[in-house]
Amino acid sequence: MSHTTKWALMLTVGMFFAVAAVADDKTKPDDKTKKDDKAFTDAEFVKKAAIGGMHEVELGKLAAAQGKSDEVKKFGQKMVDDHSKANDELKAAAKKANLDVPSKLDDEHQKHVDKFKAMKGDEFDKAYIHHMVEDHEKDVAEFTKASKEAKDAAQGGMMEVKLGQYAQQNAASEDVRRFGKRMEEDHSKANKELMTLAQDRGLTVSKELDKKCQEVCDKFSALKGAAFDKEYMRHMVEDHEKDVAEFQKASRELQDPDLKAWALRTLPTLNEHLRLAKEIHAKVEKGSK
């Protein structure tokens, strides 16, 4: 097996975590940390993710058409198929959030595609695979990061479902009981989507609560009535403030287009949960005085 073939097969395993090197090479990690978070909006994230996905598709098309090696051609076609699917999912999530998606590459990425367009055969294979390999170490790191993000999100989601069930059983306030039912339904749906994404990527996500989350659930299982209402809604406000911040960060930093799309798709629901939690918490606090 040739050196090119080995790399092509290795990259196929990690292809879901491929990123557009043109965009990343221009911005060092230190530059990103200095950037004002407020300046990086959801609209900018969608633009960057969409252009990155289209860039991978266009390069994949060239690989399928201009590569000499059969493995490079097959890998290019897989990039086209998988990133086209991910791009469509990103468009759907963006539409739900009322965000525009660019329909063509920007000048920087187009110039990069044009560079590969001028290559043929062995020259193309070498340059294309070299371009892919340069991102491979970052892809492995991203896989590790995605695994941690998925595990943390799964634990938080399962805990929200369990606490929502307790709210329906133990709360005195009808508002709190309704909120608990909403938590159970919304987080069950999000958890199912996350589990599917994790399984598709070979990420192992436990279906059981860890010790820390179980201790939180045990605490609330012992509370009843007004005491439950007050403590649960306080916890929901604090928890959803953290959730929103973490999902905003994930939507900016995750390289996997599907996980980014899932984070973007889930954010509006979490923001709505936070708004409701604050409203009901204020009612519960006022009623206890």
Secondary structure, DSSP 8 states (H G I E B T S, - for coil): --HHHHHHHHHHHTGGG---HHHHHTS-HHHHHHS-GGGS-HHHHHHHHHHHHHHHHHHHHHHHHHBSSHHHHHHHHHHHHHHHHHHHHHHHHHHHTT----SS--HHHHHHHHHHHT--HHHHHHHHHHHHHHTHHHHHHHHHHHHHHHHHHHHHHHHHHHHHHHHHHHBSSHHHHHHHHHHHHHHHHHHHHHHHHHHHTT----SS--HHHHHHHHHHHT--HHHHHHHHHHHHHHHHHHHHHHHHHHHHH---HHHHHHHHHHHHHHHHHHHHHHHHHHHHHHHT-
